[in-house]
Amino acid sequence: MRNASLFAALLLISTSVFATDSRREQDFAAAIQQQLPVGQAIWLKSADKTFLALFTEAEKTDNSQVAIVLHDMGEHPDTKPLIHRLRTTLPMHNWATLALQMPVRESGAQAEDYYPLFEEARGRIDAAVEHLLKNGAKHIAIVGYGMGALMAASRLADKPNDVTALVSISLPVPQTTATQAQSLDLIKKVQLPFLDVYAEFDLPAVLDSARQRRMAGKDNPVYRQIRMDGEDHGYQQDYDLLVKRVYSWLTTTVSED
């Protein structure tokens, strides 16, 4: 009986270690819902766990084109400036948005702490895609930033058929043995229209691997890489230009599709 109790306790501990920080997500959700001038808060479900998503309708068209927006590690679906600007500006240019709360770890966690959360992240992306398809979406793109970009690439490398395009912003190539975070292998497998955006002064894991990413995408005829000159990882100098690059590319890609 003692061994069984010990095993159950260890299982509970190990499960919590590799799961999202639910309390932190709840705090994010409460703060966002107190003041949400643009968009609608909805709740989606994956693996018996609900999570927040922010849906913003397209202004001039129906919502048949939707971009799923994924934040960087430790953030939330309305993080300013970049995620907020993406989710609120793309709808002005014919792309509705669904910004997801991705799994998070405790404050101060490192990138390596996030890799065990990729299965949970995949489930959330699946739930978002399913929700959008049920509500009339015909073209679904994913726009991921940092860790969100890596989570998106991981999911699309194995399951691309229900998504039209991928935009990765500051996609890292981490020095890790974690199989789910092998960015170069993932890029080779994602044979979708793929826009790889990075900043001139980005993080080393992004900047130093730019050529490697280009080489990994060379067999994908619809892979394109853009460097944002004068920017760092935060893209705060001219994030309007970055958002314009994203919606212009999406519009061109979909029209060609």
NUMAR-207807 format. One record per atom (N, C-alpha, C): residue in one letter; y, z, x. Coordinates in steps of 0.001 Angstrom, whole numbers, plus 500000, padded with zeros to 6 digits. Example, Ala and Ser with C-alpha at 12.3 -4.5 7.8 and 13.67 -1.06 7.14 Angstrom:
REM NUMAR-207807
A494310507800513190/A495500507800512300/A496700507800513200/S497750507080512850/S498940507140513670/S500030507870512900/
REM end
This chain:
REM NUMAR-207807
M498800500000500841/M500000500000500000/M501252500000500877/R501190500817501972/R502336500884502868/R502584499530503515/N501509498844503938/N501661497526504548/N502249496522503570/A501795496610502318/A502313495688501311/A503798495928501071/S504198497190501038/S505606497519500831/S506455497049502011/L505899497213503221/L506612496778504408/L506784495266504411/F505716494555504023/F505788493094503971/F506846492635502970/A506882493291501811/A507857492925500791/A509275493167501294/A509463494267502003/A510791494576502532/A511212493546503576/L510279493193504449/L510590492193505469/L510885490838504842/L510145490491503800/L510366489222503121/L511756489186502499/L512147490296501905/L513470490380501292/L514560490232502347/I514368490900503475/I515351490810504549/I515451489394505078/S514293488749505330/S514309487399505886/S514912486420504905/T514659486621503613/T515229485727502617/T516743485845502586/S517249487085502658/S518686487282502616/S519363486737503866/V518678486809505010/V519251486323506250/V519492484829506179/F518590484092505526/F518683482651505496/F519241482111504174/A519895482958503413/A520482482540502148/A521993482665502227/T522649482010501276/T524101482067501236/T524587483494501003/D525808483764501404/D526448485053501150/D527023485006499735/S526247485471498761/S526629485359497350/S527916486119497047/R528090487267497662/R529304488048497413/R530541487281497883/R530416486641499018/R531557485873499520/R531868484701498597/E530824484040498106/E531032482956497146/E531722483465495887/Q531318484619495407/Q531938485193494206/Q533410485490494442/D533737485986495621/D535143486266495941/D535952484969495978/F535382483936496589/F536056482635496599/F536299482146495169/A535261482202494343/A535353481700492974/A536407482447492170/A536438483764492317/A537411484556491578/A538831484193491979/A539064484032493263/A540404483696493739/A540826482304493277/I539896481349493335/I540214479983492928/I540542479913491444/Q539750480588490631/Q539928480486489184/Q541180481211488687/Q541714482106489476/Q542957482772489102/Q544137481801489102/Q544051480788489965/Q545134479823490041/Q544545478457490394/L544329477640489382/L543757476313489563/L544609475308488784/P545726474857489374/P546636473985488639/P546091472575488408/V545174472132489269/V544631470779489148/V543113470855489135/G542495470243488133/G541043470203488063/G540471471273487154/Q539164471207487030/Q538430472097486126/Q537288472762486873/A537169474064486725/A536059474796487341/A534825474663486460/I533726474234487044/I532456474168486325/I531402474876487172/W530293475212486537/W529218475900487237/W527963475046487184/L527403474781488347/L526158474035488455/L525052474983488911/K523817474536488802/K522690475398489126/K521705474671490036/S521249475391491045/S520234474871491959/S519355476032492396/A518053475849492272/A517090476885492696/A517425478236492064/D517685478227490769/D517957479441490002/D519215480176490460/K520105479468491132/K521351480076491582/K522510479192491133/T523510479794490501/T524674479042490066/T525720479017491179/F526489477936491216/F527539477819492216/F528721477067491617/L529892477319492157/L531135476758491642/L531337475328492120/A531865474495491240/A532307473151491588/A533616472886490872/L534482472107491492/L535779471774490914/L535823470279490611/F535927469958489326/F535944468553488907/F537369468137488572/T537790467006489132/T539115466465488850/T538963465018488400/E539434464727487195/E539279463396486620/E540165462371487313/A539693461120487333/A540523460018487800/A541657459790486808/E542837459468487318/E544008459385486455/E544102458086485666/K543726456956486271/K543986455672485639/K542729454934485202/T541571455451485529/T540329454778485179/T539378455796484558/D538200455307484154/D537173456253483722/D536640456979484956/N535667457823484763/N535135458614485872/N533824458046486400/S533731456725486422/S532496456086486887/S532390456093488407/Q533512456293489108/Q533519456430490566/Q533880457873490897/V532970458556491570/V533194459977491866/V532861460255493326/A533735461011493965/A533480461476495336/A533116462955495301/I531945463273495804/I531554464665496001/I532178465127497320/V532955466194497270/V533698466666498442/V533058467950498961/L532713467962500255/L532019469097500865/L532872469671501994/H533163470952501919/H534027471627502881/H533301471969504172/D534061472421505152/D533525472860506439/D532926474257506296/M532279474750507343/M531597476045507258/M532590477177507038/G532185478130506203/G533003479291505939/G534162479050504997/E534201477878504369/E535321477545503501/E534884477505502040/H535742476946501183/H535455476869499747/H535971475533499200/P535690475193497946/P536000473856497432/P537466473573497138/D538353474507497477/D539785474224497350/D540532474639498611/T539856474645499747/T540494475031500999/T541642474085501334/K542797474671501675/K543969473869502040/K544085473780503553/P544611472688504073/P545166471587503292/P544177470484502941/L543170470249503797/L542431469002503716/L541564468879502472/I540714469866502192/I539808469757501052/I540603469700499752/H541618470534499641/H542477470495498444/H543117469120498283/R543619468579499378/R544286467275499281/R543300466156498937/L542122466202499486/L541101465204499135/L540756465279497654/R540482466470497164/R539994466596495791/R541080466299494752/T542361466457495141/T543437466217494182/T544104464853494337/T543977464218495496/T544626462923495717/T543705461746495403/L542430461854495735/L541523460746495419/L541562460368493935/P541686461331492999/P541760460956491586/P542993460117491231/M544026460145492054/M545189459295491829/M544903457848492204/H543772457631492863/H543423456299493366/H542026455885492887/N541751456192491635/N540569455706490912/N539263456389491270/W539327457482492022/W538119458227492366/W538209459651491831/A537436459961490808/A537302461353490390/A536637462132491528/T536805463437491548/T536196464244492603/T535433465430492023/L534380465801492721/L533633467015492414/L533467467758493735/A534310468766493941/A534276469556495176/A533316470728494983/L532352470854495868/L531293471854495716/L531529473071496601/Q531149474221496076/Q531007475397496939/Q529675475273497656/M529725475025498954/M528513474922499741/M528085476316500208/P526839476490500593/P526388477801501072/P527229478279502249/V527519479558502270/V528316480150503350/V527599481364503919/R527910481649505152/R527460482888505766/R528630483862505831/E528388485042506377/E529436486042506489/E530546485549507411/S531721486122507235/S532860485760508077/S532503485959509546/G532840484978510364/G532556485066511793/G531231484462512206/A530418484005511257/A529130483386511592/A529357482095512368/Q528408481767513217/Q528500480572514044/Q527750479400513406/A527942478225513974/A527300477029513426/A525787477202513328/E525184477811514353/E523733477986514355/E523252478813513159/D524113479668512658/D523743480500511512/D523680479686510218/Y524269478510510241/Y524320477679509035/Y523127476731508905/Y522460476417509989/Y521385475432509918/Y520258475842508970/P519892477138508889/P518864477521507912/P519305477366506456/L520589477108506220/L521087476947504861/L521031475498504374/F520551474587505211/F520618473169504859/F519761472822503641/E518638473499503471/E517805473224502299/E518541473637501028/E519226474757501098/E520030475197499961/E521180474228499703/A521786473741500773/A522867472763500640/A522368471477499990/R521184471043500396/R520599469832499822/R520391469998498317/G519928471165497906/G519728471415496486/G521030471339495703/R522105471802496306/R523399471747495617/R523902470305495499/I523702469531496541/I524090468121496460/I523262467412495393/D521966467696495360/D521097467110494328/D521592467471492932/A521947468733492728/A522413469181491420/A523712468484491036/A524593468286492016/A525865467610491748/A525646466148491371/V524776465470492120/V524491464068491818/V523873463933490432/E522918464788490124/E522275464749488807/E523301464962487693/H524183465923487883/H525222466195486884/H526120464979486686/L526519464344487761/L527421463197487655/L526740462006486992/L525497461743487352/L524775460626486742/L524608460838485239/K524342462065484839/K524202462366483410/K525513462177482656/N526621462235483387/N527931462126482755/N528611460783483022/G527806459778483348/G528315458417483384/G528757457875484719/A528562458594485802/A528959458073487107/A528088456886487503/K528725455845488033/K528005454657488482/K528031454521490002/H529078454985490607/H529193454972492065/H529533456385492523/I528666456957493346/I528883458307493867/I528963458226495387/A530076458694495921/A530239458803497368/A530238460279497735/I529933460565498984/I530055461930499491/I531064461915500628/V532036462825500550/V533031463000501597/V532837464399502164/G532348464484503389/G532049465771503990/G532893466029505219/Y533281467278505404/Y534140467685506521/Y533401468701507385/G533279468415508678/G532651469361509597/G531211469641509222/M530897470902508969/M529545471276508585/M529151470591507278/G530108470389506381/G529817469671505143/G529376468246505399/A529952467611506422/A529544466257506785/A528115466245507316/L527785467253508117/L526434467342508662/L525415467618507566/M525768468475506613/M524888468738505477/M524674467475504650/A525736466702504455/A525632465460503691/A524727464461504399/A524912464301505716/A524086463360506472/A522621463766506436/S522350465067506505/S520981465552506449/S520319465180505128/R521051465332504045/R520493465002502730/R520314463493502570/L521307462708502992/L521261461261502769/L520282460550503690/A519946461168504821/A518961460565505719/A517600460457505038/D517304461397504144/D516012461407503451/D516086460899502020/K517268460987501405/K517381460653499985/K518718459962499726/P518803458658500038/P520076457952499912/P520254457150498631/N519220456993497834/N519224455970496796/N520228456207495673/D520637457455495450/D521534457733494340/D522989457881494767/V523296457555496025/V524655457665496548/V525083456317497114/T526343455957496895/T526854454648497300/T527358454629498731/A528009455701499182/A528662455688500486/A528835457101501007/L529030457196502323/L529253458479502986/L530498458389503855/V531386459356503704/V532517459527504612/V532321460850505333/S532190460797506651/S532097462025507439/S533409462218508185/I533979463402508059/I535213463745508755/I534871464836509769/S535068464510511037/S534744465447512129/S533277465852512100/L532396464870512070/L530952465118512113/L530562465581513515/P530042466797513662/P529686467285514995/P528314466776515437/V528131466744516731/V526810466530517327/V526513467785518134/P525956468798517497/P525777470092518171/P524644470069519196/Q524775470914520180/Q523720471093521170/Q522743472125520612/T521741471655519884/T520798472550519229/T519445471873519117/T518417472691519024/T517073472156518790/T516721472157517302/A517620472648516463/A517354472682515023/A517180471264514492/T516031470987513902/T515730469616513484/T516694469103512425/Q517178469993511551/Q518052469553510473/Q519457469210510945/A519788469522512199/A521145469300512704/A521190468272513831/Q520202467383513880/Q520176466330514890/Q521015465143514394/S522303465233514610/S523247464293514001/S522956462835514344/L522636462553515583/L522435461163515985/L521229460552515281/D520173461317515145/D519011460828514404/D519361460606512938/L520178461496512383/L520564461365510980/L521406460111510766/I522342459847511683/I523183458651511563/I522317457395511544/K521304457347512387/K520422456178512434/K519690455968511117/K519397457053510422/K518628456956509183/K519493456642507968/V520776456948508036/V521659456727506885/V522125455272506902/Q521460454445506147/Q521797453026506103/Q522656452699504872/L523654453523504656/L524638453323503596/L525969452938504234/P526907452398503452/P528279452310503960/P528713453674504478/F529161453731505724/F529326455001506429/F530636454942507207/L531595455762506822/L532858455878507539/L532847457170508341/D532987457054509651/D532936458179510587/D534353458388511129/V535025459433510636/V536411459709511015/V536444460922511944/Y537247460818513012/Y537420461974513872/Y538849461996514409/A539264463132514934/A540625463315515417/A540699463136516926/E541856462685517395/E542055462459518826/E541825463732519636/F542184464891519056/F542021466172519741/F541066467059518958/D539962466500518531/D538985467207517703/D538207468216518543/L537311468937517879/L536450469885518577/L535543469141519560/P535150469776520670/P534314469091521663/P533042468483521085/A532380469183520157/A531135468669519577/A531359467395518775/V532601467142518395/V532957465929517655/V533519464874518609/L534515465270519391/L535229464327520249/L534341463752521342/D533588464616522005/D532787464165523150/D531602463301522740/S531266463298521463/S530104462534520995/S530485461273520235/A531766460893520264/A532216459747519462/A531445458476519826/R531297458209521116/R530579456993521518/R529106457078521136/Q528504458248521279/Q527103458421520886/Q526916458136519398/R527863458573518592/R527768458314517154/R527894456818516863/R528821456159517566/R528959454701517383/R527664453988517742/M527059454393518822/M525808453755519249/M524697454038518250/A524665455247517704/A523641455591516712/A523812454760515443/G525055454374515137/G525315453596513917/G525351452102514121/K525005451625515321/K525193450206515623/K524307449280514799/D523172449775514318/D522278448930513515/D522616448975512029/N523626449720511686/N524083449778510296/N525303448865510173/P525171447721509499/P526290446769509425/P527494447300508671/V527322448393507934/V528434448953507167/V528815450346507696/Y528594450561508994/Y529083451746509674/Y530410451407510333/R531397452301510167/R532695452105510802/R533195453449511303/Q533821453426512478/Q534370454656513042/Q535887454511513215/I536624455576512847/I538077455601512958/I538502456866513695/R539408456701514668/R540016457853515329/R541418458055514775/M541723459288514382/M543049459626513883/M543886460124515067/D544767459267515566/D545558459607516746/D546552460726516447/G546724461610517436/G547682462690517329/G547210463887516531/E545975463831516015/E545463464906515156/E544476465787515912/D544359467043515443/D543290467907515905/D542316468130514748/H541408469067514890/H540357469256513888/H540915469619512516/G542115470187512457/G542690470583511176/G543379469466510420/Y543680468360511087/Y544332467190510478/Y545616467578509740/Q546371468517510282/Q547549468998509563/Q548803468196509872/Q548770467341510891/Q549957466561511201/Q550236465506510132/D549174464832509690/D549357463784508678/D548071463627507877/Y547704464669507115/Y546480464569506344/Y546617463593505190/D547873463249504814/D548052462218503785/D547519460877504279/L547747460580505572/L547242459340506132/L545721459347506166/L545140460484506511/L543681460587506520/L543120460334505121/V543707460968504112/V543224460779502742/V543385459313502329/K544478458691502738/K544679457266502424/K543591456412503061/R543250456725504305/R542169455977504964/R540864456122504171/V540622457309503664/V539383457555502926/V539350456756501636/Y540400456856500808/Y540321456167499516/Y540442454660499667/S541152454190500682/S541227452741500907/S539861452187501289/W539183452902502176/W537848452450502590/W536861452521501436/L536900453596500670/L536000453722499522/L536216452589498522/T537470452291498233/T537781451246497266/T537274449895497758/T537512449600499036/T537026448337499605/T535508448267499612/T534871449375499968/T533410449405500033/T532794449202498671/V533337449862497677/V532779449746496319/V533017448346495765/S534190447780496038/S534464446435495517/S533537445411496159/E533197445656497438/E532269444738498114/E530844444951497639/D530541446222497193/D529212446547496717/D528911445832495410/
REM end
